[in-house]
Amino acid sequence: MEVKPTKGVLGRLCALETQARARQPDARQPPQQQSRLEELRATVEALLIQREQLQAEMEADASRQNPSATDPDATGEGEAMDDGSNNSQLLQLMARHTQLKDLLNAYRLIGGYDIVKTHQGKGVCVSVATAYEGALLETYHLEIDLAPTLRISRHDIPPFIPLDRLAEQGSLQTHLRAFLDTLSQHLNAFAGRKQQLKLIKELHKSVEVLESNVPCSLLVLMLAAFPGGAAVLCKLEYSDHSSLLPVRVTVESEDVELRGSEWEKTRALLRETPVHKALTTMKSDGIIL
């Protein structure tokens, strides 16, 4: 069975491998620039190793799906398998396929970032993927000039992400990976907060979203307390933009009976748990309708 070239991450890494091997260090470059380029090449080499591991896994999986491609005598054996054996093998292959997909997702989110050279090697384009609860979300991009110093020339990062401050704190000039990790944390926190808001609207029809802003750093909800349905105003403030959880939670109601210790525990739950999950727990515990 012929394994077709993989698009996306692996395809880009194939191109990076050819480019990285073809490029030799330039002795005329300043030592500081040489150091930065060597750091980028080391990152590419690490990604190439993971790519080769994934390719080996996929080739092995393809061989198991079509054993006749490597063993002509295996054709007759496949016809002798009973239905139970076929079902078992199919389930194993499905599980393996899912595992490989998870590995590819982990490669993108943990193993590194997609890096492609631009402007005849004078710059790089870095892609930063975001995800929440296993679901891939938006991908953002930065173009970074390599000479005379590392400089972000273009990007599609949301304007409320403090990119300049993160570049300074993350030492863009000397520690590119540290800067990208910090940026990824902010982007994934934003994507996670936005996804939580989406899940509230999809899963909790009785909860009314009164207010939210673009960075998803403020969320005001109207809840109906159980059993009488008294209105409860819940305000969540996410002042730490690198976090999925609110820093401050305020719960208000005109019903005096709702100001007791039970709602104190609810405030703690909302501070320590993603809001859509906290609402599910509150419903199951009979706190809200």
Backbone bond lengths (Angstrom), bond angles and torsions (degrees), N, CA, C in turn:
res aa  C-N    CA-C-N  psi(-1)  N-CA   C-N-CA  omega(-1)  CA-C   N-CA-C  phi
1 M - - - 1.470 - - 1.517 109.71 -
2 E 1.296 116.31 127.81 1.458 119.90 -178.40 1.511 110.57 -82.45
3 V 1.330 118.08 128.55 1.463 123.09 178.73 1.507 108.84 -91.33
4 K 1.297 117.29 114.41 1.458 121.93 -178.26 1.517 110.30 -71.41
5 P 1.338 117.23 149.07 1.466 119.77 177.83 1.510 110.79 -59.06
6 T 1.293 116.87 138.64 1.463 122.73 -178.30 1.514 110.55 -84.96
7 K 1.315 115.79 132.16 1.455 120.50 177.32 1.520 110.25 -84.22
8 G 1.318 116.76 177.39 1.452 120.67 175.64 1.503 111.87 79.47
9 V 1.359 116.11 -129.21 1.469 121.74 -174.20 1.514 111.22 -60.15
10 L 1.326 117.97 -49.81 1.456 120.67 -176.18 1.520 111.37 -66.78
11 G 1.331 117.14 -36.93 1.452 119.56 177.87 1.514 112.01 -62.72
12 R 1.333 115.17 -43.42 1.456 118.34 179.18 1.517 111.19 -65.24
13 L 1.340 116.30 -38.95 1.454 119.30 -178.75 1.525 111.81 -66.81
14 C 1.356 118.11 -29.86 1.452 120.23 175.01 1.525 110.55 -61.03
15 A 1.336 114.15 -44.75 1.464 118.61 178.40 1.515 110.71 -64.95
16 L 1.351 116.17 -39.78 1.468 119.83 179.93 1.523 110.96 -63.74
17 E 1.342 116.20 -36.85 1.453 119.67 -179.01 1.515 111.00 -62.55
18 T 1.347 116.22 -45.18 1.464 120.45 179.51 1.522 111.32 -62.91
19 Q 1.358 114.13 -43.19 1.458 118.26 -178.43 1.516 111.82 -68.44
20 A 1.348 116.82 -40.29 1.459 120.12 -177.28 1.522 111.32 -66.16
21 R 1.365 117.40 -37.64 1.455 120.03 -179.42 1.523 111.83 -74.57
22 A 1.338 115.58 -29.84 1.459 118.82 -179.25 1.511 112.12 -75.74
23 R 1.319 116.45 -25.29 1.459 119.41 -175.09 1.525 110.76 -88.09
24 Q 1.327 118.10 131.12 1.450 124.02 177.50 1.512 109.28 -113.25
25 P 1.340 119.84 150.10 1.454 121.88 -179.78 1.516 111.18 -60.46
26 D 1.306 117.05 139.44 1.460 124.63 179.33 1.514 109.00 -96.90
27 A 1.329 115.92 114.02 1.468 120.24 -176.10 1.514 111.88 -66.66
28 R 1.349 115.96 -18.48 1.457 117.78 -178.48 1.513 112.13 -79.75
29 Q 1.326 119.52 -12.09 1.451 121.84 -178.80 1.526 110.35 -73.56
30 P 1.334 117.67 146.83 1.467 121.23 176.62 1.520 110.32 -59.41
31 P 1.348 118.63 149.49 1.484 121.45 -178.81 1.517 112.72 -56.01
32 Q 1.333 118.26 -39.05 1.468 120.58 -177.74 1.523 110.56 -65.19
33 Q 1.360 116.92 -41.50 1.459 120.26 179.28 1.518 110.49 -67.76
34 Q 1.395 115.43 -40.43 1.463 118.90 176.15 1.510 111.47 -56.26
35 S 1.341 117.07 -42.35 1.456 121.53 -179.09 1.513 111.19 -62.57
36 R 1.325 117.30 -42.23 1.469 120.75 -179.91 1.519 110.49 -65.81
37 L 1.343 116.60 -42.35 1.460 119.02 179.60 1.521 111.59 -66.19
38 E 1.339 116.20 -37.61 1.459 118.96 177.61 1.521 111.24 -64.70
39 E 1.332 117.23 -34.92 1.463 120.45 177.30 1.521 110.73 -64.57
40 L 1.345 116.15 -41.61 1.465 119.75 178.52 1.526 110.81 -65.55
41 R 1.350 116.13 -41.07 1.457 118.37 179.59 1.532 111.11 -66.52
42 A 1.331 117.01 -35.50 1.463 119.69 177.58 1.521 110.33 -64.19
43 T 1.339 116.56 -38.39 1.464 120.51 177.45 1.518 110.64 -62.95
44 V 1.346 115.67 -43.95 1.470 120.07 179.38 1.525 110.80 -61.92
45 E 1.361 116.95 -43.23 1.464 120.43 -179.91 1.522 111.34 -60.96
46 A 1.332 117.00 -39.52 1.471 120.42 178.74 1.514 110.87 -63.97
47 L 1.337 116.59 -39.53 1.461 120.30 178.95 1.528 110.86 -68.96
48 L 1.343 116.35 -35.19 1.463 119.25 179.03 1.522 111.77 -63.71
49 I 1.322 116.25 -38.23 1.466 119.87 178.49 1.524 110.34 -61.57
50 Q 1.344 116.54 -44.12 1.468 119.11 178.78 1.521 110.89 -66.73
51 R 1.334 116.86 -35.61 1.461 119.10 177.83 1.523 111.39 -61.42
52 E 1.353 116.67 -44.19 1.462 120.46 179.88 1.524 111.49 -62.65
53 Q 1.343 116.13 -37.23 1.464 119.42 178.02 1.521 111.08 -64.25
54 L 1.334 116.16 -42.29 1.466 120.05 179.78 1.521 111.09 -67.51
55 Q 1.343 117.15 -38.95 1.448 119.38 178.04 1.529 111.32 -62.19
56 A 1.328 116.20 -41.08 1.461 119.71 178.35 1.522 111.19 -62.15
57 E 1.353 116.64 -40.99 1.462 120.67 177.98 1.529 110.48 -61.94
58 M 1.339 117.40 -43.67 1.466 121.28 -177.04 1.530 110.82 -68.13
59 E 1.348 117.60 -38.61 1.457 120.28 178.55 1.533 110.95 -65.93
60 A 1.345 115.53 -40.11 1.460 119.04 177.62 1.521 111.00 -64.11
61 D 1.342 116.33 -39.07 1.463 120.97 178.41 1.517 110.22 -64.72
62 A 1.346 117.58 -41.01 1.463 120.91 179.55 1.524 111.02 -64.37
63 S 1.337 117.27 -37.32 1.466 120.78 179.07 1.522 111.52 -65.59
64 R 1.332 116.12 -37.66 1.471 119.33 179.16 1.523 111.21 -68.66
65 Q 1.347 116.80 -33.60 1.465 119.76 179.97 1.530 111.73 -71.07
66 N 1.360 117.96 -29.98 1.452 121.34 -177.97 1.527 109.66 -135.17
67 P 1.335 117.90 74.70 1.473 120.13 -177.12 1.512 113.31 -62.59
68 S 1.346 119.66 -23.91 1.458 121.61 -178.72 1.513 111.99 -67.22
69 A 1.361 117.32 -18.61 1.457 120.11 179.99 1.508 110.71 -68.00
70 T 1.344 118.40 -27.27 1.466 121.91 -178.82 1.524 112.32 -111.84
71 D 1.341 118.25 -16.25 1.466 121.32 -177.60 1.521 108.80 -137.18
72 P 1.349 119.76 101.07 1.468 121.68 -177.40 1.513 112.83 -59.06
73 D 1.340 117.76 -27.81 1.466 120.09 -177.51 1.515 112.68 -76.48
74 A 1.344 116.36 -8.45 1.467 119.00 -175.42 1.505 112.41 -78.92
75 T 1.368 118.18 -11.71 1.460 120.90 -175.32 1.515 111.70 -62.60
76 G 1.301 117.67 -45.51 1.452 120.19 -178.50 1.498 113.19 -69.45
77 E 1.353 116.63 -30.08 1.453 119.68 -178.88 1.524 110.95 -67.05
78 G 1.336 116.75 -35.15 1.456 119.23 -179.09 1.505 112.25 -63.73
79 E 1.358 116.57 -32.72 1.454 119.54 -178.73 1.516 111.88 -71.70
80 A 1.349 117.57 -19.39 1.462 120.63 -176.54 1.521 112.76 -88.87
81 M 1.322 117.49 -6.88 1.471 119.73 -177.49 1.525 109.67 -72.21
82 D 1.309 116.99 140.16 1.454 120.37 178.35 1.527 109.84 -82.41
83 D 1.346 116.02 173.34 1.464 121.08 -176.62 1.519 112.02 -62.89
84 G 1.331 117.43 -38.85 1.456 120.08 -179.45 1.510 111.96 -62.36
85 S 1.349 116.22 -41.37 1.461 120.27 179.20 1.518 111.05 -66.46
86 N 1.349 116.78 -40.24 1.462 120.92 178.26 1.524 111.57 -61.07
87 N 1.326 115.51 -44.01 1.459 119.49 179.89 1.520 111.06 -63.81
88 S 1.337 115.81 -40.98 1.454 119.58 179.61 1.523 111.20 -62.83
89 Q 1.345 116.20 -43.77 1.463 119.96 179.96 1.526 110.58 -65.68
90 L 1.333 116.35 -38.97 1.463 119.71 179.55 1.521 111.30 -62.60
91 L 1.339 116.07 -42.59 1.461 119.85 179.01 1.531 110.95 -63.67
92 Q 1.331 115.76 -39.61 1.465 119.43 178.62 1.526 111.01 -63.57
93 L 1.339 116.34 -42.43 1.461 120.01 179.87 1.527 111.24 -66.38
94 M 1.330 116.45 -38.81 1.465 119.74 178.02 1.522 110.95 -63.75
95 A 1.334 115.41 -41.97 1.465 119.34 178.45 1.519 110.63 -64.70
96 R 1.338 116.52 -39.68 1.463 120.31 179.40 1.524 111.32 -66.09
97 H 1.342 115.60 -39.68 1.467 120.10 178.38 1.521 110.56 -62.27
98 T 1.331 116.73 -42.78 1.461 120.89 177.78 1.529 110.67 -62.88
99 Q 1.332 116.14 -40.69 1.464 119.83 179.39 1.519 111.14 -62.86
100 L 1.337 117.03 -41.52 1.464 120.55 178.99 1.523 111.13 -64.69
101 K 1.332 117.08 -39.57 1.461 119.66 177.01 1.522 110.77 -62.81
102 D 1.335 115.94 -40.50 1.467 119.36 177.54 1.524 110.96 -63.83
103 L 1.348 116.36 -38.08 1.459 119.47 178.06 1.517 111.53 -63.84
104 L 1.330 115.85 -40.20 1.463 119.08 178.90 1.528 110.95 -65.72
105 N 1.338 116.48 -40.93 1.465 119.38 177.39 1.524 110.58 -63.93
106 A 1.335 115.85 -42.35 1.461 119.02 178.85 1.523 110.70 -64.81
107 Y 1.330 116.24 -35.21 1.467 120.15 178.08 1.526 110.42 -59.75
108 R 1.332 116.07 -43.17 1.466 119.88 -179.47 1.520 111.64 -69.46
109 L 1.330 116.71 -40.33 1.457 120.19 -171.07 1.518 113.19 -90.01
110 I 1.338 117.89 -27.37 1.459 120.43 -175.48 1.529 110.87 -114.90
111 G 1.327 116.89 -45.22 1.452 119.86 -174.03 1.505 113.90 -65.91
112 G 1.315 119.32 -21.65 1.448 120.12 -179.50 1.505 111.67 156.83
113 Y 1.315 114.65 -160.84 1.445 122.47 -176.08 1.528 108.68 -124.98
114 D 1.324 115.75 149.56 1.458 119.41 175.07 1.526 108.16 -69.63
115 I 1.332 117.18 122.27 1.461 122.16 -178.62 1.523 108.50 -126.12
116 V 1.323 116.73 123.68 1.453 122.65 -179.34 1.525 108.52 -127.20
117 K 1.332 116.75 133.85 1.459 120.44 178.92 1.530 110.39 -71.60
118 T 1.328 116.88 144.61 1.454 123.02 178.25 1.519 109.56 -133.50
119 H 1.344 115.45 163.82 1.472 121.79 176.50 1.531 111.57 53.67
120 Q 1.346 115.98 50.06 1.464 121.70 178.88 1.529 112.59 53.29
121 G 1.318 116.26 41.36 1.452 120.96 176.50 1.508 115.00 85.14
122 K 1.334 117.62 2.53 1.464 120.25 -179.72 1.526 112.46 -83.74
123 G 1.323 117.06 -7.60 1.458 121.26 179.51 1.514 110.63 -155.41
124 V 1.319 115.78 174.60 1.460 121.61 177.08 1.527 109.17 -135.81
125 C 1.325 115.67 151.03 1.460 122.01 173.24 1.528 107.41 -111.08
126 V 1.323 115.89 122.58 1.463 121.96 -177.02 1.530 108.60 -110.04
127 S 1.323 116.61 130.92 1.465 122.38 176.79 1.527 109.21 -107.33
128 V 1.330 115.73 131.00 1.467 121.91 -179.80 1.530 107.69 -117.34
129 A 1.335 116.77 112.21 1.466 121.50 -179.57 1.525 110.05 -87.57
130 T 1.329 116.67 150.06 1.458 121.99 175.92 1.528 109.32 -121.15
131 A 1.328 115.53 154.65 1.463 120.70 -179.54 1.518 109.12 -154.94
132 Y 1.350 114.70 159.50 1.462 120.19 175.31 1.514 108.26 -148.48
133 E 1.332 116.21 126.99 1.459 123.45 179.88 1.525 111.63 51.16
134 G 1.337 116.15 43.33 1.458 121.74 175.52 1.507 115.72 83.95
135 A 1.339 118.36 -4.72 1.461 121.50 -179.65 1.525 109.69 -99.37
136 L 1.336 116.69 125.72 1.454 120.48 176.49 1.520 109.52 -71.71
137 L 1.323 116.51 134.97 1.451 121.79 -178.67 1.530 109.41 -116.50
138 E 1.339 118.15 -136.93 1.451 120.45 -175.94 1.528 111.91 -72.19
139 T 1.343 114.90 155.54 1.458 122.25 172.44 1.522 108.23 -119.42
140 Y 1.335 116.08 133.24 1.454 121.92 -178.76 1.527 109.45 -113.61
141 H 1.341 115.94 158.93 1.457 120.49 -172.63 1.523 111.40 -134.49
142 L 1.340 114.67 147.40 1.459 121.69 174.13 1.518 108.54 -133.68
143 E 1.327 116.76 137.09 1.457 121.72 169.55 1.519 107.28 -102.71
144 I 1.329 116.43 124.58 1.458 122.00 -176.29 1.525 109.04 -119.00
145 D 1.329 116.81 121.55 1.457 121.53 173.66 1.528 108.96 -76.84
146 L 1.334 116.40 139.46 1.459 120.73 -177.37 1.525 113.29 -94.57
147 A 1.327 117.40 -21.96 1.464 119.90 -176.50 1.536 109.44 -136.15
148 P 1.332 118.07 147.81 1.479 126.54 0.75 1.535 112.52 -74.57
149 T 1.349 117.60 -21.41 1.459 121.70 173.85 1.519 108.08 -135.72
150 L 1.330 116.50 161.62 1.468 120.00 175.95 1.522 109.33 -64.14
151 R 1.349 115.09 126.39 1.466 119.72 -177.25 1.517 108.82 -149.05
152 I 1.341 117.13 133.42 1.460 121.57 176.66 1.517 108.47 -77.45
153 S 1.323 116.77 113.76 1.464 120.48 -177.02 1.521 112.65 -92.27
154 R 1.338 117.45 -39.64 1.463 121.32 178.90 1.528 108.74 -146.02
155 H 1.339 115.12 154.22 1.468 119.17 178.68 1.520 109.08 -166.10
156 D 1.334 115.78 165.07 1.466 121.51 173.34 1.528 110.63 -121.67
157 I 1.329 116.45 29.00 1.463 121.20 176.99 1.529 109.01 -68.87
158 P 1.341 119.26 136.70 1.468 120.78 178.57 1.524 111.30 -54.36
159 P 1.343 117.83 141.60 1.469 120.93 -173.69 1.523 114.47 -63.48
160 F 1.327 118.45 -22.75 1.465 119.69 -179.67 1.528 112.59 -81.14
161 I 1.320 118.20 -7.85 1.468 121.10 172.72 1.529 107.31 -79.74
162 P 1.342 119.55 121.37 1.478 121.91 -175.73 1.523 111.57 -73.69
163 L 1.329 116.14 73.63 1.459 120.86 -172.43 1.529 112.45 -61.29
164 D 1.335 117.27 -45.25 1.471 120.10 -178.49 1.531 111.11 -62.44
165 R 1.336 115.81 -42.41 1.464 119.21 -179.94 1.521 110.72 -66.59
166 L 1.318 116.95 -40.37 1.468 119.99 178.34 1.524 111.29 -65.20
167 A 1.345 116.36 -37.43 1.467 119.74 178.47 1.519 110.82 -64.14
168 E 1.337 115.78 -37.73 1.460 119.77 179.37 1.521 111.16 -72.29
169 Q 1.330 116.55 -46.26 1.461 119.73 -179.08 1.520 111.53 -68.61
170 G 1.328 116.90 -36.49 1.453 120.80 -178.61 1.510 113.90 -83.86
171 S 1.349 116.60 5.27 1.463 121.58 177.46 1.526 111.01 53.85
172 L 1.340 116.04 61.97 1.465 121.34 -179.78 1.520 111.59 -52.65
173 Q 1.327 117.49 -37.81 1.459 120.90 -175.40 1.528 113.18 -67.52
174 T 1.323 117.37 -31.21 1.462 120.13 -172.99 1.530 114.09 -119.22
175 H 1.329 117.85 -22.74 1.469 120.56 -177.18 1.529 109.06 -135.07
176 L 1.320 115.28 76.13 1.462 120.52 -177.17 1.523 111.29 -59.94
177 R 1.336 117.57 -42.91 1.463 120.81 -177.30 1.525 110.60 -63.33
178 A 1.339 117.94 -40.07 1.465 120.50 178.98 1.523 110.50 -63.27
179 F 1.319 116.97 -40.33 1.466 120.41 177.64 1.525 110.71 -63.61
180 L 1.335 117.47 -45.76 1.463 120.77 -179.28 1.529 111.33 -64.02
181 D 1.328 117.30 -37.97 1.463 120.29 178.23 1.526 111.15 -63.82
182 T 1.339 116.99 -42.16 1.465 120.59 178.72 1.521 110.71 -65.81
183 L 1.331 116.38 -43.65 1.464 120.28 177.90 1.522 110.72 -61.98
184 S 1.332 117.16 -42.81 1.459 121.12 179.38 1.528 111.28 -61.40
185 Q 1.322 116.80 -37.94 1.465 120.26 178.49 1.527 111.00 -61.72
186 H 1.337 117.03 -44.41 1.466 120.65 178.92 1.527 111.31 -65.62
187 L 1.331 116.90 -43.23 1.464 120.17 -178.42 1.522 111.45 -67.10
188 N 1.331 117.65 -40.35 1.460 120.25 179.08 1.527 111.47 -69.53
189 A 1.348 117.09 -33.58 1.462 119.62 176.46 1.520 110.37 -65.55
190 F 1.337 116.70 -43.63 1.462 120.41 177.55 1.524 111.08 -62.34
191 A 1.345 116.40 -47.27 1.463 120.15 179.51 1.524 111.15 -61.35
192 G 1.334 117.51 -37.53 1.457 121.43 178.91 1.517 112.37 -67.48
193 R 1.330 116.66 -41.87 1.475 119.41 178.14 1.525 110.49 -64.44
194 K 1.335 116.42 -41.69 1.468 119.84 179.18 1.528 110.98 -64.99
195 Q 1.322 116.56 -38.14 1.457 120.09 178.48 1.525 111.07 -67.97
196 Q 1.327 117.86 -36.21 1.466 120.57 176.08 1.523 110.94 -61.18
197 L 1.343 116.20 -42.63 1.466 119.99 177.67 1.527 110.81 -60.59
198 K 1.319 116.55 -42.00 1.467 120.72 177.88 1.525 110.97 -62.12
199 L 1.328 117.23 -42.27 1.463 121.44 -178.74 1.530 111.41 -68.34
200 I 1.333 117.89 -32.92 1.467 120.32 175.28 1.515 110.13 -59.19
201 K 1.332 116.12 -47.12 1.461 120.60 -177.87 1.525 111.98 -67.37
202 E 1.344 116.68 -31.41 1.465 119.79 -178.37 1.525 112.76 -82.38
203 L 1.341 117.03 -36.39 1.468 120.81 -170.75 1.519 113.89 -100.41
204 H 1.317 117.67 -22.01 1.463 120.31 -172.90 1.530 109.75 -126.41
205 K 1.325 114.90 80.85 1.464 120.45 -176.80 1.524 112.40 -67.15
206 S 1.334 117.97 -25.13 1.466 120.26 -178.97 1.525 112.22 -80.28
207 V 1.329 117.60 -9.92 1.467 121.82 179.91 1.525 108.62 -94.52
208 E 1.326 115.89 126.19 1.461 120.64 -179.38 1.529 109.84 -100.62
209 V 1.337 115.47 126.81 1.469 121.03 176.45 1.526 107.76 -87.19
210 L 1.336 116.10 106.98 1.462 120.89 -178.14 1.523 112.41 -83.11
211 E 1.327 117.09 -33.40 1.462 119.66 -176.01 1.528 110.24 -156.08
212 S 1.320 115.12 141.74 1.471 122.44 171.21 1.519 107.17 -156.92
213 N 1.320 117.27 156.70 1.456 120.31 179.86 1.528 110.56 -118.32
214 V 1.328 116.47 175.13 1.464 120.98 -174.55 1.523 112.20 -62.12
215 P 1.341 120.11 -45.25 1.474 119.02 178.93 1.526 113.54 -73.31
216 C 1.355 116.77 -2.88 1.469 121.35 -175.97 1.529 110.66 56.88
217 S 1.342 116.01 38.01 1.463 121.08 177.86 1.524 111.62 -97.97
218 L 1.334 116.54 -4.05 1.463 121.74 177.40 1.517 108.66 -139.67
219 L 1.327 115.72 132.48 1.457 121.01 -178.84 1.520 108.93 -142.31
220 V 1.330 115.54 124.23 1.461 121.28 179.06 1.527 108.13 -119.10
221 L 1.339 116.31 123.04 1.455 122.29 -176.60 1.519 110.68 -120.12
222 M 1.330 115.05 148.26 1.461 121.15 172.23 1.529 107.58 -110.28
223 L 1.344 115.20 118.04 1.460 121.49 -178.70 1.519 109.92 -108.69
224 A 1.320 116.76 157.61 1.459 122.78 175.51 1.521 108.20 -112.67
225 A 1.324 116.92 112.73 1.461 121.60 -176.16 1.526 110.65 -71.70
226 F 1.337 115.50 145.19 1.464 121.86 176.65 1.535 108.20 -90.04
227 P 1.351 120.10 140.46 1.460 126.80 7.46 1.528 113.24 -100.52
228 G 1.328 117.76 -16.08 1.462 119.30 -172.23 1.510 115.18 -81.64
229 G 1.324 118.61 -13.20 1.453 121.17 179.45 1.514 113.78 83.44
230 A 1.345 117.62 21.43 1.459 120.48 178.73 1.524 110.19 -61.45
231 A 1.344 116.16 140.46 1.457 121.81 -176.90 1.526 110.85 -72.35
232 V 1.323 115.97 134.69 1.461 122.79 178.23 1.526 107.80 -128.55
233 L 1.324 116.21 123.77 1.457 121.52 178.66 1.529 108.76 -94.53
234 C 1.325 116.18 123.12 1.463 121.88 -177.04 1.528 108.99 -120.15
235 K 1.327 115.85 122.91 1.467 121.54 -178.34 1.525 109.51 -118.63
236 L 1.339 116.60 125.40 1.463 122.58 -179.74 1.530 108.69 -117.17
237 E 1.333 116.17 128.36 1.462 121.60 -178.97 1.533 109.25 -117.25
238 Y 1.342 116.16 121.90 1.462 122.80 -179.07 1.535 108.22 -105.36
239 S 1.318 116.25 72.57 1.461 119.86 -177.41 1.518 112.86 -73.23
240 D 1.338 117.55 -20.82 1.456 121.45 173.24 1.532 107.45 -91.97
241 H 1.339 116.74 101.13 1.457 121.15 -173.20 1.521 112.89 -73.43
242 S 1.317 117.73 -4.43 1.467 120.02 177.04 1.531 111.23 -97.72
243 S 1.335 117.08 8.73 1.458 121.23 -175.59 1.519 111.02 -120.75
244 L 1.335 115.24 150.68 1.463 121.92 175.53 1.523 112.31 -84.41
245 L 1.331 117.73 -13.55 1.454 122.15 -172.29 1.527 110.63 -110.33
246 P 1.319 117.11 149.48 1.467 120.09 -179.85 1.524 112.23 -72.59
247 V 1.309 115.35 149.91 1.459 120.98 175.74 1.526 110.22 -85.64
248 R 1.330 116.43 -33.04 1.464 120.55 -177.66 1.522 109.79 -135.00
249 V 1.333 116.04 137.02 1.465 122.71 177.20 1.523 108.79 -127.86
250 T 1.330 115.83 127.71 1.465 121.28 178.20 1.520 109.19 -120.37
251 V 1.337 116.78 130.47 1.463 122.49 178.57 1.528 108.26 -122.10
252 E 1.337 117.28 125.16 1.458 121.84 -178.02 1.524 110.16 -130.50
253 S 1.330 115.43 145.51 1.459 121.18 176.77 1.525 109.06 -158.77
254 E 1.334 115.74 147.89 1.452 120.28 176.39 1.525 112.04 -78.77
255 D 1.324 116.16 -14.10 1.459 121.03 178.86 1.530 109.09 -80.58
256 V 1.333 116.66 115.85 1.465 121.53 -176.29 1.515 111.23 -62.06
257 E 1.326 118.09 -33.14 1.456 121.19 -176.58 1.535 112.79 -67.15
258 L 1.338 116.79 -15.90 1.459 120.44 -178.77 1.524 112.84 -91.89
259 R 1.310 117.19 11.85 1.459 120.52 -177.81 1.524 112.38 -105.00
260 G 1.315 116.45 18.01 1.462 120.43 -176.04 1.514 113.06 -88.54
261 S 1.335 114.88 -166.42 1.457 121.71 -173.90 1.525 112.23 -68.61
262 E 1.345 117.10 -26.73 1.463 119.60 -179.60 1.523 111.03 -61.32
263 W 1.326 116.15 -38.76 1.454 119.29 179.07 1.521 111.82 -78.41
264 E 1.332 117.44 -22.10 1.464 119.94 171.58 1.531 109.47 -63.46
265 K 1.332 116.24 -41.90 1.460 120.23 176.50 1.525 110.78 -64.78
266 T 1.327 116.61 -34.23 1.461 120.73 178.86 1.513 110.97 -64.73
267 R 1.335 116.63 -40.65 1.470 119.76 177.59 1.527 110.79 -61.79
268 A 1.327 116.35 -41.01 1.465 119.70 178.04 1.526 110.88 -64.15
269 L 1.343 116.86 -39.71 1.460 121.18 178.83 1.529 110.63 -61.36
270 L 1.331 116.55 -43.05 1.463 120.89 -178.87 1.524 111.99 -68.51
271 R 1.325 117.54 -27.07 1.468 120.43 178.30 1.528 111.88 -78.86
272 E 1.327 116.64 -25.73 1.469 120.34 -171.81 1.524 113.78 -107.11
273 T 1.347 117.76 -5.77 1.461 121.85 -174.43 1.520 109.76 -133.54
274 P 1.335 119.43 140.19 1.468 120.35 173.35 1.518 110.50 -50.03
275 V 1.322 116.15 138.54 1.466 120.44 -165.91 1.527 112.71 -60.21
276 H 1.338 119.43 -38.84 1.465 119.91 -178.32 1.534 111.08 -66.45
277 K 1.347 116.63 -32.91 1.470 119.94 176.84 1.531 110.60 -74.86
278 A 1.327 116.22 -37.06 1.460 119.53 178.29 1.526 110.60 -62.59
279 L 1.323 117.40 -40.33 1.471 121.20 178.92 1.527 110.81 -64.63
280 T 1.331 116.55 -38.14 1.475 120.14 177.06 1.526 110.44 -61.78
281 T 1.325 116.90 -43.67 1.463 121.29 178.48 1.519 110.81 -64.17
282 M 1.327 117.79 -41.54 1.459 121.99 179.42 1.519 111.58 -62.46
283 K 1.334 116.78 -37.06 1.467 120.55 177.32 1.524 110.90 -68.15
284 S 1.332 115.91 -46.52 1.469 119.16 -178.62 1.521 112.01 -65.59
285 D 1.334 118.02 -28.11 1.463 121.98 178.45 1.530 112.95 -86.22
286 G 1.345 115.59 0.56 1.479 119.09 177.75 1.510 113.34 73.78
287 I 1.324 118.63 29.41 1.463 121.62 179.09 1.525 110.75 -91.40
288 I 1.331 116.66 -38.66 1.467 120.50 177.85 1.520 108.83 -127.81
289 L 1.317 114.88 162.14 1.465 120.99 179.69 1.520 109.52 -78.74
